[in-house]
Amino acid sequence: GTFFNYALPGAVGGDVVKAYYVIQGHPKRRLEAALTVLLDRILGLYALVVIALIAILGDWDVVAKDPRLQTLALGTIGVFAVMTLMAMAAFSKRIKRWIHAETWLLRLPLGATLLRAYQASQAYGAHKSALIKAFLLGLVGQTLSIFFMMVVGQAVGEGGMPLSTYFFAVPLGFIASSLPVAPAGIGVGQVAFLALFQLHSGRQSLLGQTAITAFQLAILAWGILGAFFYMQRKRPTSFEVEGQEA
């Protein structure tokens, strides 16, 4: 998935490839299999939003002084609220009964497919501990990415950049990079990180674009390793159909 992020638009293009191979391994439960990849992406995005929100609330004195930072803060709070409400609706059986999801989902275009996806998401609600563990792992992964940027800052002589700037700019920069515009968010990420670092720190600095470029190169190296194993993968010679091997 990481390798194909550099071949397909956006930083999430590899998810399409991951979903394809997950579905290939579970032909009888295609929708449910694809949902695992989507849920992985959503939990990662939610972790980014939570980190950004904590940074905003912890550094509100700085945010309140700049209308542009206030706009970003309000947008982040709004996204957090919407994602939290959607998660509650997706995983809670009590809310499912309260909103009568089956009734109105079937009235929508592709209603039967949407209902199956909703029912699959409800199955995750019965395993809340797994969801919490996945979310916490996402927090750890995103925090390590922020520390990577801090190491880059030290290496290029930007050791004076405030810690709060990293925790504010990096999550929002990653969210902007995920837009399906350029392969792996290259270009989009550089612009977003440059602007966010300068906006929050109040100084003219190239650290933002330098840090995200270094990060993308490190991830590309990891993706190339994945490409090696991908090329070694043999196409399956058989698959199951209705419980029988064909």
Rosetta blueprint (number, residue, H / E / L):
1 G L
2 T H
3 F H
4 F H
5 N H
6 Y L
7 A L
8 L L
9 P L
10 G E
11 A L
12 V L
13 G H
14 G H
15 D H
16 V H
17 V H
18 K H
19 A H
20 Y H
21 Y H
22 V H
23 I H
24 Q H
25 G H
26 H L
27 P H
28 K H
29 R H
30 R H
31 L H
32 E H
33 A H
34 A H
35 L H
36 T H
37 V H
38 L H
39 L H
40 D H
41 R H
42 I H
43 L H
44 G H
45 L H
46 Y H
47 A H
48 L H
49 V H
50 V H
51 I H
52 A H
53 L H
54 I H
55 A H
56 I H
57 L H
58 G H
59 D L
60 W H
61 D H
62 V H
63 V H
64 A L
65 K L
66 D L
67 P H
68 R H
69 L H
70 Q H
71 T H
72 L H
73 A H
74 L H
75 G H
76 T H
77 I H
78 G H
79 V H
80 F H
81 A H
82 V H
83 M H
84 T H
85 L H
86 M H
87 A H
88 M H
89 A H
90 A H
91 F H
92 S L
93 K H
94 R H
95 I H
96 K H
97 R H
98 W H
99 I H
100 H L
101 A H
102 E H
103 T H
104 W H
105 L H
106 L L
107 R L
108 L L
109 P L
110 L L
111 G H
112 A H
113 T H
114 L H
115 L H
116 R H
117 A H
118 Y H
119 Q H
120 A H
121 S H
122 Q H
123 A H
124 Y H
125 G H
126 A L
127 H L
128 K H
129 S H
130 A H
131 L H
132 I H
133 K H
134 A H
135 F H
136 L H
137 L H
138 G H
139 L H
140 V H
141 G H
142 Q H
143 T H
144 L H
145 S H
146 I H
147 F H
148 F H
149 M H
150 M H
151 V H
152 V H
153 G H
154 Q H
155 A H
156 V L
157 G L
158 E L
159 G L
160 G L
161 M L
162 P L
163 L H
164 S H
165 T H
166 Y H
167 F H
168 F H
169 A H
170 V H
171 P H
172 L H
173 G H
174 F H
175 I H
176 A H
177 S H
178 S L
179 L L
180 P L
181 V L
182 A L
183 P E
184 A L
185 G L
186 I L
187 G L
188 V H
189 G H
190 Q H
191 V H
192 A H
193 F H
194 L H
195 A H
196 L H
197 F H
198 Q H
199 L H
200 H H
201 S H
202 G L
203 R L
204 Q L
205 S L
206 L L
207 L H
208 G H
209 Q H
210 T H
211 A H
212 I H
213 T H
214 A H
215 F H
216 Q H
217 L H
218 A H
219 I H
220 L H
221 A H
222 W H
223 G H
224 I H
225 L H
226 G H
227 A H
228 F H
229 F H
230 Y H
231 M H
232 Q H
233 R L
234 K L
235 R L
236 P L
237 T L
238 S L
239 F L
240 E E
241 V E
242 E L
243 G L
244 Q E
245 E E
246 A L
